[in-house]
Amino acid sequence: MKTYLKQCIAILIVVFSFTLQAQEVDFESGETYVIGGVSVSGNTSFNEQTVVAYSGLKKGNEIKIPGEDIANAIKKLWSSKLFSDIEVYLKNIEGNKAFLEIQLSDLPQLVDVKITGVKKGKIEGIINDNKLKKGVKVTENLITTTKNFIEKKYKKNGFYNTKVNINTIEIKDSIDNARVNMVVAVDKGEKVKIKDIIFKGDSALKEKVLRKAMKSTKKINRLRILKRSKFIDSAYQADLASVIDKYAENGYRDARIISDSISVNDDKTISIHIELEEGDLYKFGDISFIGNTVYTDEQLDRYIRIKKGDTYNGVMLQKRIQDNTKPDGDDIANLYQNNGYLFSSINPVEVSAKDNVIDLEIRISEGKPAYFNNVSVVGNDKTNDHVIYRELRTRPGQLYSKADVVRTVRELGQLGFFDAQEIAPDFKNPNPNEGTIDMEFSVKETGSSQIELQGGYGGGGFIGTLGLSFNNFSIRNLFNKEAYQPIPMGDGQKLALRLQASRFFQTYSFSFSEPWLGGKRPVQFSASISHTKQFLFDRFTGNADRSRSFNITGITLGLAKRLTVPDNYFTLSQALSYQVYDLNNYNTGLFTFGDGSSKNLSYTIGLTRNNTRIDPIYPTGGSNFSITAKLSPPWSLFDGKDYEALAEDREEQERLLSLDPTDVDAANRRSEIDQERFNWLEFYKVNFKADWYTEITKDLVLRPSVEFGFLGAYNNDRGVIPFERFFVGGDGLGNFALDGRQVVQLRGYPNQSLSTQDGGSIYNKFSLELRYPITLKASAKIYALGFLEGGNSYNSFRDFNPFNVKRSAGLGVRIFMPAFGLLGIDFGHGFDPIPGGTVKNGWETHFIIGQQF
């Protein structure tokens, strides 16, 4: 712009010279005149008085022609950025008076802009970023900066060959105003791939090591799946820094990149050339601590873990002093922060580098211990304050702890009432002199109630489901009309109702839980009631025979208490349940008796530890494991029955039936024996499950999982019960609780296809899942996943082989919406045949509703 201005001034001086020569006036030495008048002409919408006033060429002022006054007037007019052409003429000289004329052309105004070659969703962003609004003055600078902005934007995203062409089209109108339309044509081209990365000056580290350090900039490798080979400028700049970090990790603290360049190959790929200067190899010398009074040198040394003579590693040193990548890192900064020293600072200082040996002083300013003054929560419009405050690990008067702040964020996220991605701790009013800090947690409410209303075809008929789940219920306001908005909410209780029906079955269930029984301690009380009615399928008519049914009625009461040892992530849960299984002329292959009942009184105890990070829908770290045991009383010890004799009698009936399957007396006697054996169910059942979550890169999460279950009998003569069994395969969803069965998901196979008709008494399963979020907004959390799975069920320990598993792999998507819960679809490929088959199962599609696996 400055060059352009100088050219304009030079041209105008020539114009003045020629004009004056035409009037035979000699002013080689510069003559002084009084401005007699200034007129304005040209294509401009500005009035004459405004232009003259802005130029500074006032009537009556003395000016020298030629001289700086004219040049300054032109500069002022150019600086307004309103004109495309400015010329000043000497119209006339009368004595010592000079009459001037300023001839102008307004810059054209933008009427409309059209952008081609980009997605519709990107157009508005380009217009806003470049301020291409209606009425803006269209300058050469605007056109140039817009072109450069768009090209740089797409080059940073891998479109290295982006070309932008901008044209303006003049619009004629009745008043001859300068107006234009703008057409911006964007040709992104293809994303450029990297053919090679070439290093020069590297001798200490191999090129393979340096290329590996570049996490996001990779050369073409057809065998690599997860990492791209497309050039992204922003990622490339970060990877250049990673190369220097790699040298710093290996003792070359003076390493630097002298130059880097990109060359375009004939096949339209690019090659990257990086020239390095490695410098000398350095070692650690003496490391001393200055200013520490709270912790001894020996205690701090345990965190540094560096010995004299070790290869210098500046990256590792910084992480052990303060690891900014881990809020709960095992470093010196967190040692102080977790014990009240919020205002502490820790700075490593090199005091000597003689003979490439670096002596360090770690200078510590501890400051005063800090205490929480005021602790508040904002943003909870529905959830009552007491529900939130009882979860806080930070309380007024308590010694500051960073770990407690991080844990509080997790606990609020785990409630499920707030958007876990939006929970933010805000430090307010820090006072280092008094040692106080105010803390404010900001939350954003999400929908806590869910509705399930669906219909589908399965099991030979239409299945309808109505489910209501209120996850932030308030039972104390149940009879308060004013609290219905539309339901009483805010006390953190959970209430769920579910109805499901088809021609062949009906289920009804109700459950309620209070997470803080009595409001004083984190002891969860839960209660549930359920009833299921199953009708026998008539093979001749294809309809349900309602005169023959199998009913289950059950009630469960439970208590779960958070523990403080071994740590406060543990929960001990206990439950007492009672179920009645009632068979009314219901003869199938599943049970050996068709009339009668069984009763199940059981006690369940479980120990869980869950320290997954913040968002329960999409954890990015931590683990979750549980082990439970479900036990019935040992009825056979005191009911006075001779189960050994009953077992021998049953074996005899089985022998008779094997000789004559139509022996009605043997079949009836066997049913009578089984009715007697299973009048009160006697069993023990053990389940174990563990999940781990690891963030490989930002938001990309790896989730390995292992599961195991075993159903056993106290008395071998009584045998393993036909209820409570494991059914492996499919989506893991049970349409109805027929017999207390545990349905185990294993994608890539039909539902419950990997177990016998009666179910297995043992199962194991291994899973590896890779997850990546598409969006984690409160309105909808969506993530994609890939999985590898293997599992199987077995009828006894004689058959059990944990490595004899049915394998599968596939892809899926999960969508969580607060109003509907978790929905998903999986496409799984089974690599093994199902029992009884001879060829691999192949592809299966699974629809997921309500599960969070």
Order of alpha helices (4+ residues) and beta strands (2+ residues): alpha-beta-alpha-beta-alpha-beta-beta-beta-alpha-alpha-beta-beta-beta-alpha-alpha-beta-beta-beta-alpha-alpha-alpha-beta-beta-beta-alpha-alpha-beta-beta-beta-beta-beta-beta-beta-beta-beta-beta-beta-alpha-alpha-beta-beta-beta-beta-beta-beta-beta-beta-beta
